[in-house]
Structure formats: structure tokens, C-alpha cells
């Protein structure tokens, strides 16, 4: 049971670090600054 707790907390920590990296690195280095805002608009067609 102790091994599962170690694996759980290790996986949760790695996931949290990857999430923080994913959202802070582009902001810090301005990687998305070249994308025009028009391409970020998503249209949704609701046809029923």
C-alpha cells in the first residue's frame, strides 16, 4: 500500500509541474505573441 501512495504523490507532483510549465513558459518567453487573435476565434455551428 505504501508503494501506491508514493506512486500517487509522485505522479501528482509531476503532473502539477508539467501543468505549471505548460502555462508559464509561453507567457515568460512570449512564444504565442506571433499568433494573430483572428485565428484564435472558434466558431460553433449548432445544426439540429
Secondary structure, 3 states (H helix, E strand, C coil): CHHHHHHHHHHHHHHHHHHHHHHHHHHHHCCCCCCCHHHHCCCCCCCC
